[in-house]
Amino acid sequence: MTRHFAYVALAAGICACATPQTRIPETASPANATTENAESVVKAFVAAYNRHDVPAMLELVDSSFVWLNLEGDSVQVETRGPDALKRGMESYFRSIPTAQSTLETISSLGPWVSATERAHWRTSSGARSQAALSVYEVREGRVRRVWYYPVVRE
């Protein structure tokens, strides 16, 4: 794994950024999701991540799923397709069993959902955290693409 944050933040569980008026769904059905509830799909994806529930994550990704990392003027494909996501997440959760993610901010415009995601995990030297900007593309109730920008370590 070239970028620790990418798997920590991906979607990618949720201790989400909820206002008192915002209800964060535990799950979202890909069959009935539309661009109007793209945020709900992203929140459900991150919630599944926080439960380390890979099958639930896979239910929320498109068959053409691509996860991209941006660095300067370069774009790197981290994961392509649900099978690669499954293998990567299963391996990652085995190696970092304390991995969690919080959506600190979230906004959407049609199928585009942008978020500031904070990754949390524990190591032998204590709690760790870092944040990054992410943009999800949600089509027909499924995450089709996700772009992660460089992390800010703390």
C-alpha positions as CSV (number, residue, x, y, z in Angstrom):
1,M,0.0,0.0,0.0
2,T,1.6,3.2,-1.1
3,R,-0.7,5.5,0.7
4,H,-1.8,4.6,4.2
5,F,-4.5,7.2,4.4
6,A,-6.3,6.0,1.3
7,Y,-7.4,2.7,2.9
8,V,-7.9,4.4,6.3
9,A,-10.2,7.1,5.0
10,L,-11.9,5.1,2.3
11,A,-14.9,4.9,2.8
12,A,-13.8,4.2,2.3
13,G,-17.1,4.0,8.4
14,I,-18.7,6.9,9.9
15,C,-18.7,9.0,13.0
16,A,-19.9,11.5,10.5
17,C,-20.3,15.2,10.6
18,A,-23.9,15.3,11.5
19,T,-25.8,18.4,12.5
20,P,-28.7,17.8,14.9
21,Q,-31.1,17.9,11.9
22,T,-29.1,15.4,9.9
23,R,-29.9,11.7,10.1
24,I,-27.1,9.5,9.1
25,P,-28.3,6.2,7.6
26,E,-26.7,2.9,8.6
27,T,-27.3,1.6,5.1
28,A,-28.5,2.8,1.7
29,S,-30.1,0.6,-0.9
30,P,-28.2,0.8,-4.2
31,A,-31.5,0.0,-6.0
32,N,-33.3,3.1,-4.9
33,A,-30.5,5.6,-4.4
34,T,-30.5,8.6,-6.8
35,T,-28.3,11.6,-7.2
36,E,-30.5,13.4,-4.7
37,N,-29.3,11.1,-2.0
38,A,-25.7,10.7,-3.1
39,E,-24.6,11.9,0.3
40,S,-26.5,9.1,1.9
41,V,-24.7,6.5,-0.3
42,V,-21.3,8.0,0.7
43,K,-22.3,8.0,4.4
44,A,-23.4,4.4,4.2
45,F,-20.2,3.4,2.4
46,V,-18.1,5.1,5.2
47,A,-20.3,3.5,7.9
48,A,-19.6,0.1,6.3
49,Y,-15.9,0.9,6.4
50,N,-16.1,1.7,10.1
51,R,-17.8,-1.6,10.8
52,H,-15.1,-3.2,8.6
53,D,-18.0,-4.7,6.7
54,V,-16.5,-5.4,3.3
55,P,-19.6,-7.1,1.8
56,A,-21.6,-4.0,2.7
57,M,-19.0,-1.7,1.1
58,L,-19.1,-3.8,-2.1
59,E,-22.9,-3.5,-2.3
60,L,-22.4,0.2,-2.6
61,V,-19.8,0.3,-5.3
62,D,-20.4,0.2,-9.1
63,S,-19.0,-2.7,-11.2
64,S,-16.7,-0.1,-12.8
65,F,-15.5,1.3,-9.4
66,V,-12.1,3.2,-9.5
67,W,-10.3,4.7,-6.6
68,L,-7.8,7.4,-7.6
69,N,-5.1,9.2,-5.6
70,L,-4.1,12.7,-6.7
71,E,-0.6,14.1,-6.0
72,G,0.5,17.4,-7.6
73,D,-0.2,17.0,-11.3
74,S,-0.3,13.1,-11.1
75,V,-3.2,10.7,-10.7
76,Q,-2.6,7.2,-9.6
77,V,-5.1,4.3,-9.7
78,E,-5.1,2.8,-6.3
79,T,-7.9,0.2,-6.9
80,R,-9.9,-0.7,-10.0
81,G,-13.0,-2.9,-9.6
82,P,-14.9,-4.4,-6.7
83,D,-12.7,-7.5,-6.5
84,A,-9.6,-5.4,-6.1
85,L,-11.4,-3.3,-3.5
86,K,-12.4,-6.5,-1.6
87,R,-8.9,-7.9,-1.5
88,G,-7.4,-4.5,-0.5
89,M,-9.9,-3.8,2.3
90,E,-9.8,-7.3,3.7
91,S,-6.0,-7.1,3.9
92,Y,-6.0,-3.6,5.2
93,F,-8.5,-4.4,8.1
94,R,-6.4,-7.4,9.1
95,S,-3.3,-5.2,9.2
96,I,-5.0,-2.1,10.8
97,P,-7.8,-3.5,13.0
98,T,-8.5,-0.1,14.6
99,A,-9.0,1.8,11.3
100,Q,-11.9,4.3,11.5
101,S,-12.9,7.3,9.4
102,T,-14.9,10.5,10.2
103,L,-16.6,12.7,7.6
104,E,-15.8,16.1,9.1
105,T,-17.4,18.1,6.3
106,I,-19.6,17.0,3.4
107,S,-21.4,18.7,0.5
108,S,-22.8,17.6,-2.8
109,L,-23.8,18.8,-6.2
110,G,-25.7,16.2,-8.2
111,P,-23.6,13.0,-8.3
112,W,-20.5,14.7,-6.8
113,V,-20.0,14.4,-3.0
114,S,-17.0,16.1,-1.5
115,A,-15.8,15.5,2.0
116,T,-13.0,16.2,4.4
117,E,-12.3,12.8,5.9
118,R,-10.3,12.2,9.0
119,A,-8.7,8.8,9.5
120,H,-8.1,7.4,13.0
121,W,-6.2,4.4,14.1
122,R,-4.0,3.2,16.9
123,T,-0.5,2.0,16.8
124,S,1.9,0.7,19.5
125,S,3.0,4.3,20.0
126,G,-0.6,5.6,20.5
127,A,-3.5,7.2,18.5
128,R,-2.9,8.5,15.0
129,S,-4.9,10.8,12.8
130,Q,-4.7,12.4,9.4
131,A,-7.1,14.1,7.0
132,A,-7.7,14.5,3.3
133,L,-10.1,15.9,0.9
134,S,-12.1,13.3,-1.0
135,V,-14.6,13.5,-3.9
136,Y,-17.0,10.6,-4.6
137,E,-19.0,10.2,-7.8
138,V,-22.3,8.4,-7.1
139,R,-24.3,7.1,-10.1
140,E,-27.5,5.0,-9.8
141,G,-27.0,4.6,-6.1
142,R,-23.4,3.3,-6.2
143,V,-20.0,4.8,-5.8
144,R,-18.4,4.8,-9.2
145,R,-15.2,6.7,-8.5
146,V,-13.5,8.3,-5.6
147,W,-10.6,10.7,-5.7
148,Y,-8.3,11.3,-2.7
149,Y,-6.2,14.4,-2.4
150,P,-2.9,14.4,-0.5
151,V,-3.1,13.9,3.3
152,V,-2.5,16.4,6.0
153,R,-0.8,14.6,8.8
154,E,-1.1,15.6,12.4
